[in-house]
Amino acid sequence: MKHTISVLAAAAVLGSAQSAMAQTEVEFWHAFTGRLGELVAEQVETFNNAQSDYTVVATHKGNYSETLNAGIAAFRAGEQPDILMVFEVGTATMMAAKGAVKPVYQVMADAGAEFDQSKYISSVSGYYTSPEGDMLSLPFNSSTPVLWVNRNKLQEAGIDPDTDLSTWEQVGTVLGQLKDAGVDCPMTTAWQSWIHLENLSAYHDVPFATQANGFDGTDTELAFNSAAQVAHIGAMGEWAQDGKFIYAGRRNEGGANFRAGECALFTESSAGYAGIKSEAQFEFEVRPLPYWSAVASEPQNTIIGGASLWVMEGQSDEEYKGVAAFLNFLSSPEIQAKWHQDTGYLPITSEAGDLTRSQGFYDANPGTDIAVIQMTAKEPTANSKGLRLGSFDQIRGIIDEELEAVWAGDKDAQTALDSAVERGNALLRRFEQASR
């Protein structure tokens, strides 16, 4: 689908009536490369061309972890950007960084910008909202995991490409058929902790951690070593030993294998759409993330991944006005709908989702609304609202180590998850002490 956004239309979205002798520069640090990097550059160029008061300068600072660390180091040196992209597991860290960030709602109020928090989809914005209901950062690239299917690979293996894959029990059966047919990569995954522990827990409405997964306080303890999680990781460990699940890496290394047509099934972010659509030379399909029918009669809701945009303290009033204008631009229905359709990321406002549907995108691209449905079909519970845990980037590293031991056959699922919980809790206690 082609998208056209005229300069006049974009300018109307910005609603800027000021004229400045010189443009105010707004520095924006992000973690995107490849196709997503190109699309961010396109957004920035559209904004810059639509008005003459501000110039946004976007800079890639590495992967998610590297970008967060770069922002922290820059703040300590007094050289922080105006806007910093921070992945969702860094939310608690940013909230605890007193004096480092200026909440988005406050930025908008001080700039006199129109800002209606009710237009943002609650299952997305709630992750970045204070207990009082104030938005602390702006959701930018919010995704949720889905199941990607290589229909050609199923067909070549003699399997009906429309076969039911809604439950993990059914997926297990198909993985066996794929292996028996000689498929070298029946299934792979990206972001193993996010998909197979964090989202698995939310999807089955079981706690990942106490205190509402950290939303109710920093005195939280990890709880992802219960029966549901152990059963799932145990099954995946068996699939790994049988050659039905091929582990490629901790981030999205498996994406290259799937896009190259090597793997039949792939659990990955809905935002995999941008890369898969541009690279796949096979017929692909997106399906809902499977659930265990032995654990739940139906799934609850998945939780978001991706990142939000945090505004840093220590900038001029003019810079904050530019930040407010840019964030309002990114939230506009036209820009959000285009971003959603180009990337597979969730629309952050209901208006953008409605516009996408009215434009016929979901009809022309079946399955692209699955991520939205997974996130919004049910009201989130305390177990499925998301995670707000300190030091979670490091905790994910611990989880990755323990899961890798299961895939290699060195540990059983219970032992590995018990160890991850014990090691992770030690980090949570340190974070709790530091936050007091």
DRENDO-1510 file (C-alpha; in Angstrom, 1 decimal, always signed):
<recs>
REC; n; res; u; v; w
REC; 1; MET; +0.0; +0.0; +0.0 .
REC; 2; LYS; +1.3; +3.4; -0.9 .
REC; 3; HIS; +1.2; +6.1; +1.7 .
REC; 4; THR; +1.3; +9.8; +0.8 .
REC; 5; ILE; +1.6; +12.5; +3.5 .
REC; 6; SER; +1.7; +15.9; +2.1 .
REC; 7; VAL; +3.7; +18.6; +3.7 .
REC; 8; LEU; +0.5; +20.6; +4.4 .
REC; 9; ALA; -1.1; +17.6; +6.1 .
REC; 10; ALA; +1.9; +16.9; +8.3 .
REC; 11; ALA; +2.1; +20.6; +9.2 .
REC; 12; ALA; -1.5; +20.5; +10.2 .
REC; 13; VAL; -0.7; +17.6; +12.5 .
REC; 14; LEU; +2.1; +19.6; +14.1 .
REC; 15; GLY; -0.1; +22.6; +14.6 .
REC; 16; SER; +2.9; +24.8; +15.0 .
REC; 17; ALA; +2.2; +28.5; +14.4 .
REC; 18; GLN; +5.5; +29.8; +15.5 .
REC; 19; SER; +8.2; +31.0; +13.2 .
REC; 20; ALA; +11.8; +31.0; +14.4 .
REC; 21; MET; +14.8; +32.8; +13.0 .
REC; 22; ALA; +16.9; +29.7; +13.5 .
REC; 23; GLN; +15.8; +26.1; +13.8 .
REC; 24; THR; +16.1; +24.4; +17.2 .
REC; 25; GLU; +17.9; +21.1; +17.1 .
REC; 26; VAL; +16.3; +18.1; +18.8 .
REC; 27; GLU; +18.7; +15.1; +19.4 .
REC; 28; PHE; +17.1; +11.7; +19.2 .
REC; 29; TRP; +19.1; +8.5; +20.0 .
REC; 30; HIS; +17.7; +5.2; +18.8 .
REC; 31; ALA; +18.6; +1.5; +18.4 .
REC; 32; PHE; +17.4; +0.8; +14.9 .
REC; 33; THR; +19.3; -0.4; +11.8 .
REC; 34; GLY; +18.3; -2.0; +8.5 .
REC; 35; ARG; +14.7; -1.5; +7.3 .
REC; 36; LEU; +13.6; -0.1; +10.7 .
REC; 37; GLY; +16.4; +2.4; +10.6 .
REC; 38; GLU; +15.3; +3.5; +7.2 .
REC; 39; LEU; +11.7; +4.0; +8.4 .
REC; 40; VAL; +12.8; +6.0; +11.4 .
REC; 41; ALA; +14.9; +8.2; +9.1 .
REC; 42; GLU; +11.8; +8.6; +6.9 .
REC; 43; GLN; +9.7; +9.8; +9.8 .
REC; 44; VAL; +12.4; +12.3; +10.9 .
REC; 45; GLU; +12.7; +13.6; +7.4 .
REC; 46; THR; +8.9; +14.0; +7.1 .
REC; 47; PHE; +8.8; +16.0; +10.3 .
REC; 48; ASN; +11.7; +18.2; +9.4 .
REC; 49; ASN; +10.3; +19.0; +6.0 .
REC; 50; ALA; +6.8; +19.8; +7.4 .
REC; 51; GLN; +7.9; +22.8; +9.5 .
REC; 52; SER; +10.7; +25.2; +9.9 .
REC; 53; ASP; +11.1; +25.6; +13.7 .
REC; 54; TYR; +12.8; +22.4; +14.7 .
REC; 55; THR; +15.3; +19.9; +13.2 .
REC; 56; VAL; +15.3; +16.4; +14.7 .
REC; 57; VAL; +18.7; +14.7; +14.4 .
REC; 58; ALA; +18.4; +10.9; +14.7 .
REC; 59; THR; +21.5; +8.9; +15.7 .
REC; 60; HIS; +21.8; +5.1; +16.0 .
REC; 61; LYS; +23.6; +4.2; +19.2 .
REC; 62; GLY; +23.8; +0.4; +19.0 .
REC; 63; ASN; +21.3; -2.3; +20.1 .
REC; 64; TYR; +18.8; -1.7; +22.8 .
REC; 65; SER; +21.2; -2.4; +25.7 .
REC; 66; GLU; +23.9; -0.3; +24.1 .
REC; 67; THR; +21.5; +2.6; +23.5 .
REC; 68; LEU; +20.3; +2.6; +27.1 .
REC; 69; ASN; +23.9; +2.5; +28.4 .
REC; 70; ALA; +24.9; +5.3; +26.1 .
REC; 71; GLY; +22.1; +7.4; +27.4 .
REC; 72; ILE; +23.0; +6.8; +31.0 .
REC; 73; ALA; +26.7; +7.6; +30.3 .
REC; 74; ALA; +25.8; +10.7; +28.4 .
REC; 75; PHE; +23.6; +12.0; +31.2 .
REC; 76; ARG; +26.4; +11.5; +33.7 .
REC; 77; ALA; +28.7; +13.5; +31.4 .
REC; 78; GLY; +26.0; +16.2; +30.9 .
REC; 79; GLU; +25.8; +15.4; +27.2 .
REC; 80; GLN; +22.4; +13.6; +27.1 .
REC; 81; PRO; +20.2; +13.7; +24.0 .
REC; 82; ASP; +16.7; +15.3; +24.1 .
REC; 83; ILE; +15.0; +11.9; +23.4 .
REC; 84; LEU; +16.3; +8.5; +24.2 .
REC; 85; MET; +14.8; +5.2; +23.0 .
REC; 86; VAL; +14.7; +2.7; +25.8 .
REC; 87; PHE; +13.5; -0.9; +25.4 .
REC; 88; GLU; +10.6; -2.0; +27.7 .
REC; 89; VAL; +12.7; -3.9; +30.2 .
REC; 90; GLY; +14.6; -0.6; +31.0 .
REC; 91; THR; +11.3; +1.0; +32.1 .
REC; 92; ALA; +11.9; +0.5; +35.9 .
REC; 93; THR; +15.5; +1.6; +35.5 .
REC; 94; MET; +14.4; +4.9; +33.9 .
REC; 95; MET; +11.6; +5.4; +36.5 .
REC; 96; ALA; +14.2; +5.1; +39.2 .
REC; 97; ALA; +16.7; +7.5; +37.5 .
REC; 98; LYS; +15.6; +10.5; +39.6 .
REC; 99; GLY; +16.6; +13.8; +38.0 .
REC; 100; ALA; +17.5; +12.1; +34.7 .
REC; 101; VAL; +14.1; +12.1; +32.9 .
REC; 102; LYS; +11.3; +14.6; +32.3 .
REC; 103; PRO; +7.9; +12.8; +32.1 .
REC; 104; VAL; +6.2; +13.1; +28.8 .
REC; 105; TYR; +3.0; +14.4; +30.3 .
REC; 106; GLN; +5.0; +17.2; +31.9 .
REC; 107; VAL; +6.9; +18.0; +28.7 .
REC; 108; MET; +3.6; +18.4; +26.9 .
REC; 109; ALA; +2.0; +20.5; +29.6 .
REC; 110; ASP; +5.0; +22.8; +29.9 .
REC; 111; ALA; +5.1; +23.2; +26.1 .
REC; 112; GLY; +1.4; +24.0; +25.9 .
REC; 113; ALA; +0.9; +21.1; +23.5 .
REC; 114; GLU; -2.4; +19.3; +23.1 .
REC; 115; PHE; -2.0; +15.9; +24.7 .
REC; 116; ASP; -4.9; +13.5; +25.3 .
REC; 117; GLN; -3.7; +10.4; +27.1 .
REC; 118; SER; -7.0; +8.7; +26.6 .
REC; 119; LYS; -6.4; +8.2; +22.9 .
REC; 120; TYR; -3.5; +5.8; +23.5 .
REC; 121; ILE; -4.4; +2.1; +23.7 .
REC; 122; SER; -4.3; +1.3; +27.4 .
REC; 123; SER; -2.7; -2.2; +27.0 .
REC; 124; VAL; +0.3; -0.4; +25.3 .
REC; 125; SER; +0.5; +2.9; +27.2 .
REC; 126; GLY; -0.2; +1.3; +30.6 .
REC; 127; TYR; +3.3; -0.1; +30.5 .
REC; 128; TYR; +4.7; +3.4; +30.6 .
REC; 129; THR; +2.2; +5.1; +32.9 .
REC; 130; SER; +2.6; +6.0; +36.6 .
REC; 131; PRO; +0.2; +4.6; +39.2 .
REC; 132; GLU; -1.5; +8.0; +39.1 .
REC; 133; GLY; -2.2; +7.5; +35.3 .
REC; 134; ASP; +0.3; +9.9; +34.0 .
REC; 135; MET; +2.3; +8.9; +30.9 .
REC; 136; LEU; +6.0; +8.8; +31.7 .
REC; 137; SER; +7.3; +8.0; +28.2 .
REC; 138; LEU; +5.8; +7.8; +24.8 .
REC; 139; PRO; +5.2; +4.3; +23.3 .
REC; 140; PHE; +7.1; +4.2; +20.0 .
REC; 141; ASN; +7.7; +0.7; +18.7 .
REC; 142; SER; +5.5; -1.6; +20.6 .
REC; 143; SER; +5.2; -5.2; +19.4 .
REC; 144; THR; +4.0; -8.6; +20.7 .
REC; 145; PRO; +5.0; -12.1; +19.8 .
REC; 146; VAL; +3.3; -14.1; +17.1 .
REC; 147; LEU; +3.9; -17.4; +15.2 .
REC; 148; TRP; +5.3; -17.0; +11.7 .
REC; 149; VAL; +4.7; -19.8; +9.3 .
REC; 150; ASN; +6.5; -20.8; +6.1 .
REC; 151; ARG; +3.6; -22.2; +4.2 .
REC; 152; ASN; +5.9; -23.6; +1.4 .
REC; 153; LYS; +8.0; -25.6; +3.9 .
REC; 154; LEU; +4.9; -27.2; +5.4 .
REC; 155; GLN; +3.5; -28.1; +2.0 .
REC; 156; GLU; +6.9; -29.6; +0.9 .
REC; 157; ALA; +6.8; -31.8; +4.0 .
REC; 158; GLY; +3.3; -33.0; +3.1 .
REC; 159; ILE; +1.6; -31.0; +5.8 .
REC; 160; ASP; -1.6; -29.0; +5.1 .
REC; 161; PRO; -0.3; -25.3; +5.4 .
REC; 162; ASP; -3.7; -24.4; +6.9 .
REC; 163; THR; -3.2; -27.0; +9.7 .
REC; 164; ASP; -4.3; -25.8; +13.2 .
REC; 165; LEU; -1.3; -24.4; +15.1 .
REC; 166; SER; -3.3; -22.7; +17.8 .
REC; 167; THR; -2.0; -24.8; +20.7 .
REC; 168; TRP; +1.5; -26.0; +21.6 .
REC; 169; GLU; +0.2; -29.5; +21.7 .
REC; 170; GLN; -0.7; -29.2; +18.0 .
REC; 171; VAL; +2.6; -27.5; +17.3 .
REC; 172; GLY; +4.5; -30.4; +18.9 .
REC; 173; THR; +2.7; -32.8; +16.6 .
REC; 174; VAL; +3.6; -30.8; +13.5 .
REC; 175; LEU; +7.2; -30.4; +14.6 .
REC; 176; GLY; +7.4; -34.2; +14.7 .
REC; 177; GLN; +6.0; -34.5; +11.2 .
REC; 178; LEU; +8.4; -31.9; +9.9 .
REC; 179; LYS; +11.4; -33.7; +11.4 .
REC; 180; ASP; +10.2; -37.0; +10.0 .
REC; 181; ALA; +10.0; -35.3; +6.6 .
REC; 182; GLY; +13.6; -34.3; +6.8 .
REC; 183; VAL; +13.2; -30.6; +7.6 .
REC; 184; ASP; +16.5; -29.4; +9.2 .
REC; 185; CYS; +14.8; -26.5; +11.0 .
REC; 186; PRO; +11.3; -27.3; +12.1 .
REC; 187; MET; +11.1; -24.3; +14.5 .
REC; 188; THR; +13.4; -21.5; +15.7 .
REC; 189; THR; +12.8; -18.5; +17.9 .
REC; 190; ALA; +13.9; -14.9; +18.6 .
REC; 191; TRP; +14.0; -13.3; +22.1 .
REC; 192; GLN; +13.6; -16.6; +24.0 .
REC; 193; SER; +13.0; -15.0; +27.5 .
REC; 194; TRP; +10.5; -12.5; +26.2 .
REC; 195; ILE; +8.5; -15.0; +24.2 .
REC; 196; HIS; +8.8; -18.3; +26.0 .
REC; 197; LEU; +8.8; -17.1; +29.6 .
REC; 198; GLU; +7.5; -13.5; +29.9 .
REC; 199; ASN; +4.7; -13.8; +27.3 .
REC; 200; LEU; +4.1; -17.4; +28.1 .
REC; 201; SER; +3.3; -16.4; +31.7 .
REC; 202; ALA; +1.0; -13.5; +30.7 .
REC; 203; TYR; -0.7; -15.6; +28.0 .
REC; 204; HIS; -1.6; -18.3; +30.5 .
REC; 205; ASP; -2.4; -15.7; +33.3 .
REC; 206; VAL; +0.3; -17.0; +35.7 .
REC; 207; PRO; +2.7; -14.7; +37.5 .
REC; 208; PHE; +6.2; -14.1; +36.2 .
REC; 209; ALA; +7.0; -12.3; +39.5 .
REC; 210; THR; +5.2; -11.2; +42.6 .
REC; 211; GLN; +3.8; -7.8; +43.3 .
REC; 212; ALA; +1.8; -7.8; +40.0 .
REC; 213; ASN; +5.1; -8.4; +38.1 .
REC; 214; GLY; +6.7; -5.5; +39.8 .
REC; 215; PHE; +4.0; -2.9; +39.2 .
REC; 216; ASP; +3.0; -2.8; +42.8 .
REC; 217; GLY; +6.5; -2.3; +44.2 .
REC; 218; THR; +10.2; -3.0; +44.0 .
REC; 219; ASP; +10.0; -5.7; +46.8 .
REC; 220; THR; +9.1; -8.2; +44.1 .
REC; 221; GLU; +10.4; -11.8; +43.6 .
REC; 222; LEU; +10.6; -13.8; +40.5 .
REC; 223; ALA; +8.1; -16.6; +40.1 .
REC; 224; PHE; +8.6; -18.0; +36.6 .
REC; 225; ASN; +9.7; -21.5; +38.0 .
REC; 226; SER; +6.1; -22.7; +38.5 .
REC; 227; ALA; +4.5; -25.7; +36.8 .
REC; 228; ALA; +3.3; -23.9; +33.7 .
REC; 229; GLN; +6.7; -22.4; +32.8 .
REC; 230; VAL; +8.6; -25.6; +33.7 .
REC; 231; ALA; +6.3; -27.7; +31.5 .
REC; 232; HIS; +6.8; -25.4; +28.5 .
REC; 233; ILE; +10.6; -25.1; +28.8 .
REC; 234; GLY; +10.7; -28.8; +29.4 .
REC; 235; ALA; +8.9; -29.5; +26.2 .
REC; 236; MET; +11.1; -27.1; +24.3 .
REC; 237; GLY; +14.1; -28.8; +25.8 .
REC; 238; GLU; +12.9; -32.1; +24.5 .
REC; 239; TRP; +12.3; -30.6; +21.1 .
REC; 240; ALA; +15.8; -29.1; +21.1 .
REC; 241; GLN; +17.3; -32.6; +21.8 .
REC; 242; ASP; +15.2; -34.1; +19.1 .
REC; 243; GLY; +16.2; -31.5; +16.5 .
REC; 244; LYS; +12.7; -30.1; +16.3 .
REC; 245; PHE; +13.6; -26.8; +17.8 .
REC; 246; ILE; +16.8; -25.1; +16.6 .
REC; 247; TYR; +18.3; -22.5; +18.9 .
REC; 248; ALA; +20.0; -19.7; +17.0 .
REC; 249; GLY; +20.8; -17.0; +19.6 .
REC; 250; ARG; +19.6; -14.7; +22.3 .
REC; 251; ARG; +18.2; -11.9; +20.2 .
REC; 252; ASN; +16.9; -12.3; +16.7 .
REC; 253; GLU; +19.6; -14.4; +15.1 .
REC; 254; GLY; +16.9; -16.9; +14.1 .
REC; 255; GLY; +15.2; -14.3; +11.9 .
REC; 256; ALA; +17.9; -14.7; +9.3 .
REC; 257; ASN; +17.2; -18.4; +9.1 .
REC; 258; PHE; +13.5; -18.0; +8.8 .
REC; 259; ARG; +13.7; -15.2; +6.2 .
REC; 260; ALA; +16.1; -17.4; +4.2 .
REC; 261; GLY; +13.4; -20.1; +4.0 .
REC; 262; GLU; +15.2; -22.6; +6.2 .
REC; 263; CYS; +12.7; -22.9; +9.1 .
REC; 264; ALA; +9.1; -23.9; +9.0 .
REC; 265; LEU; +7.9; -22.1; +12.2 .
REC; 266; PHE; +9.3; -19.1; +13.9 .
REC; 267; THR; +8.2; -17.4; +17.2 .
REC; 268; GLU; +9.1; -13.7; +16.8 .
REC; 269; SER; +7.8; -10.2; +17.3 .
REC; 270; SER; +5.0; -8.9; +15.2 .
REC; 271; ALA; +7.5; -6.4; +14.0 .
REC; 272; GLY; +9.3; -9.1; +12.1 .
REC; 273; TYR; +6.8; -8.2; +9.4 .
REC; 274; ALA; +9.1; -5.5; +7.9 .
REC; 275; GLY; +12.0; -7.8; +7.4 .
REC; 276; ILE; +10.1; -10.9; +6.4 .
REC; 277; LYS; +8.0; -9.0; +3.9 .
REC; 278; SER; +11.0; -7.5; +2.2 .
REC; 279; GLU; +13.2; -10.6; +2.2 .
REC; 280; ALA; +11.2; -13.8; +2.2 .
REC; 281; GLN; +11.0; -15.6; -1.1 .
REC; 282; PHE; +8.3; -17.9; +0.1 .
REC; 283; GLU; +4.6; -17.7; +1.1 .
REC; 284; PHE; +4.5; -16.8; +4.7 .
REC; 285; GLU; +1.7; -16.3; +7.2 .
REC; 286; VAL; +1.3; -14.9; +10.7 .
REC; 287; ARG; -0.7; -16.9; +13.3 .
REC; 288; PRO; -1.5; -16.2; +16.9 .
REC; 289; LEU; +1.0; -17.3; +19.5 .
REC; 290; PRO; +0.2; -20.9; +20.5 .
REC; 291; TYR; -1.0; -21.7; +24.1 .
REC; 292; TRP; -1.1; -24.9; +26.1 .
REC; 293; SER; -4.7; -26.2; +26.3 .
REC; 294; ALA; -3.6; -28.3; +29.3 .
REC; 295; VAL; -2.9; -25.0; +31.2 .
REC; 296; ALA; -5.7; -22.7; +30.0 .
REC; 297; SER; -9.0; -23.2; +28.2 .
REC; 298; GLU; -8.2; -20.1; +26.2 .
REC; 299; PRO; -5.3; -17.6; +26.2 .
REC; 300; GLN; -5.4; -14.3; +28.1 .
REC; 301; ASN; -3.3; -11.6; +26.4 .
REC; 302; THR; +0.3; -11.2; +25.3 .
REC; 303; ILE; +2.4; -8.3; +26.5 .
REC; 304; ILE; +4.4; -5.8; +24.6 .
REC; 305; GLY; +8.0; -5.6; +23.7 .
REC; 306; GLY; +9.9; -2.9; +21.9 .
REC; 307; ALA; +10.7; +0.5; +23.3 .
REC; 308; SER; +9.4; +3.9; +24.3 .
REC; 309; LEU; +10.8; +7.4; +24.0 .
REC; 310; TRP; +12.0; +9.0; +27.2 .
REC; 311; VAL; +12.7; +12.8; +27.4 .
REC; 312; MET; +15.9; +13.7; +29.2 .
REC; 313; GLU; +16.2; +16.5; +31.7 .
REC; 314; GLY; +18.6; +19.4; +31.3 .
REC; 315; GLN; +17.4; +20.8; +28.0 .
REC; 316; SER; +16.2; +24.3; +27.0 .
REC; 317; ASP; +12.5; +25.3; +26.8 .
REC; 318; GLU; +12.8; +25.6; +23.1 .
REC; 319; GLU; +14.2; +22.1; +22.8 .
REC; 320; TYR; +11.3; +20.8; +24.9 .
REC; 321; LYS; +8.8; +22.5; +22.6 .
REC; 322; GLY; +10.5; +20.8; +19.7 .
REC; 323; VAL; +10.3; +17.5; +21.5 .
REC; 324; ALA; +6.5; +18.0; +22.2 .
REC; 325; ALA; +5.9; +18.8; +18.5 .
REC; 326; PHE; +7.8; +15.7; +17.4 .
REC; 327; LEU; +6.1; +13.4; +19.8 .
REC; 328; ASN; +2.7; +14.7; +18.8 .
REC; 329; PHE; +3.7; +14.2; +15.1 .
REC; 330; LEU; +4.6; +10.6; +15.9 .
REC; 331; SER; +1.3; +10.0; +17.6 .
REC; 332; SER; -0.9; +11.4; +14.7 .
REC; 333; PRO; -3.2; +8.9; +13.1 .
REC; 334; GLU; -1.6; +9.1; +9.6 .
REC; 335; ILE; +2.0; +8.7; +10.9 .
REC; 336; GLN; +1.0; +5.9; +13.3 .
REC; 337; ALA; -1.0; +4.0; +10.7 .
REC; 338; LYS; +1.9; +4.2; +8.2 .
REC; 339; TRP; +4.4; +3.0; +10.9 .
REC; 340; HIS; +2.1; +0.2; +11.9 .
REC; 341; GLN; +1.6; -1.0; +8.3 .
REC; 342; ASP; +5.2; -0.7; +7.4 .
REC; 343; THR; +6.7; -2.4; +10.4 .
REC; 344; GLY; +4.2; -4.7; +12.1 .
REC; 345; TYR; +4.5; -2.7; +15.3 .
REC; 346; LEU; +1.3; -2.1; +17.1 .
REC; 347; PRO; -0.6; +1.2; +16.5 .
REC; 348; ILE; -0.3; +3.2; +19.8 .
REC; 349; THR; -3.7; +4.9; +19.3 .
REC; 350; SER; -7.1; +3.5; +18.5 .
REC; 351; GLU; -7.4; +6.2; +15.8 .
REC; 352; ALA; -4.4; +4.7; +13.9 .
REC; 353; GLY; -5.8; +1.2; +14.2 .
REC; 354; ASP; -9.2; +2.4; +12.9 .
REC; 355; LEU; -7.6; +4.3; +10.0 .
REC; 356; THR; -5.6; +1.2; +9.1 .
REC; 357; ARG; -8.7; -0.9; +9.0 .
REC; 358; SER; -10.6; +1.7; +7.0 .
REC; 359; GLN; -7.8; +1.8; +4.5 .
REC; 360; GLY; -8.3; -1.9; +3.8 .
REC; 361; PHE; -4.8; -2.9; +5.0 .
REC; 362; TYR; -5.9; -5.8; +7.2 .
REC; 363; ASP; -8.1; -7.2; +4.4 .
REC; 364; ALA; -5.2; -7.0; +1.9 .
REC; 365; ASN; -2.7; -8.4; +4.4 .
REC; 366; PRO; -4.5; -11.1; +6.4 .
REC; 367; GLY; -3.0; -11.8; +9.8 .
REC; 368; THR; -1.5; -8.3; +10.3 .
REC; 369; ASP; -4.2; -7.5; +12.9 .
REC; 370; ILE; -3.5; -10.6; +15.0 .
REC; 371; ALA; -1.0; -8.7; +17.2 .
REC; 372; VAL; -3.6; -6.0; +17.9 .
REC; 373; ILE; -6.2; -8.6; +18.7 .
REC; 374; GLN; -3.9; -10.5; +21.0 .
REC; 375; MET; -3.2; -7.3; +23.0 .
REC; 376; THR; -6.7; -5.9; +23.2 .
REC; 377; ALA; -9.3; -8.7; +23.1 .
REC; 378; LYS; -9.2; -9.1; +26.9 .
REC; 379; GLU; -8.7; -6.7; +29.7 .
REC; 380; PRO; -5.2; -7.3; +31.2 .
REC; 381; THR; -4.9; -8.9; +34.6 .
REC; 382; ALA; -2.3; -8.4; +37.2 .
REC; 383; ASN; -0.3; -11.2; +35.6 .
REC; 384; SER; -0.7; -9.9; +32.0 .
REC; 385; LYS; -0.3; -6.2; +32.2 .
REC; 386; GLY; +3.4; -6.4; +31.7 .
REC; 387; LEU; +6.7; -6.4; +33.7 .
REC; 388; ARG; +8.3; -3.6; +35.6 .
REC; 389; LEU; +11.4; -5.2; +37.2 .
REC; 390; GLY; +14.6; -3.5; +38.0 .
REC; 391; SER; +17.9; -4.7; +36.5 .
REC; 392; PHE; +15.8; -6.7; +34.1 .
REC; 393; ASP; +18.3; -6.5; +31.2 .
REC; 394; GLN; +20.8; -8.3; +33.4 .
REC; 395; ILE; +18.1; -10.8; +34.6 .
REC; 396; ARG; +17.3; -11.6; +31.0 .
REC; 397; GLY; +21.0; -12.4; +30.6 .
REC; 398; ILE; +20.8; -14.9; +33.5 .
REC; 399; ILE; +17.6; -16.4; +32.0 .
REC; 400; ASP; +19.4; -16.8; +28.6 .
REC; 401; GLU; +22.2; -18.7; +30.2 .
REC; 402; GLU; +19.9; -21.1; +32.0 .
REC; 403; LEU; +17.7; -21.7; +29.0 .
REC; 404; GLU; +20.8; -22.4; +26.9 .
REC; 405; ALA; +21.7; -25.1; +29.4 .
REC; 406; VAL; +18.3; -26.7; +28.9 .
REC; 407; TRP; +18.5; -26.6; +25.1 .
REC; 408; ALA; +22.0; -28.2; +25.3 .
REC; 409; GLY; +20.7; -31.0; +27.6 .
REC; 410; ASP; +22.9; -29.9; +30.5 .
REC; 411; LYS; +20.0; -29.0; +32.9 .
REC; 412; ASP; +16.4; -30.0; +33.2 .
REC; 413; ALA; +13.8; -27.2; +33.1 .
REC; 414; GLN; +13.0; -27.1; +36.8 .
REC; 415; THR; +16.7; -26.9; +37.8 .
REC; 416; ALA; +17.4; -24.2; +35.3 .
REC; 417; LEU; +14.4; -22.0; +36.1 .
REC; 418; ASP; +15.0; -22.4; +39.9 .
REC; 419; SER; +18.6; -21.2; +39.3 .
REC; 420; ALA; +17.4; -18.3; +37.2 .
REC; 421; VAL; +14.9; -17.2; +39.9 .
REC; 422; GLU; +17.5; -17.4; +42.6 .
REC; 423; ARG; +20.2; -15.5; +40.7 .
REC; 424; GLY; +17.6; -13.0; +39.4 .
REC; 425; ASN; +16.2; -12.3; +42.9 .
REC; 426; ALA; +19.7; -11.3; +44.1 .
REC; 427; LEU; +19.7; -8.5; +41.4 .
REC; 428; LEU; +16.2; -7.4; +42.4 .
REC; 429; ARG; +17.3; -7.0; +46.0 .
REC; 430; ARG; +20.2; -4.8; +45.0 .
REC; 431; PHE; +17.9; -2.7; +42.8 .
REC; 432; GLU; +15.4; -2.4; +45.7 .
REC; 433; GLN; +18.1; -1.2; +48.0 .
REC; 434; ALA; +19.4; +1.3; +45.4 .
REC; 435; SER; +15.9; +2.7; +44.8 .
REC; 436; ARG; +15.3; +3.6; +48.4 .
</recs>
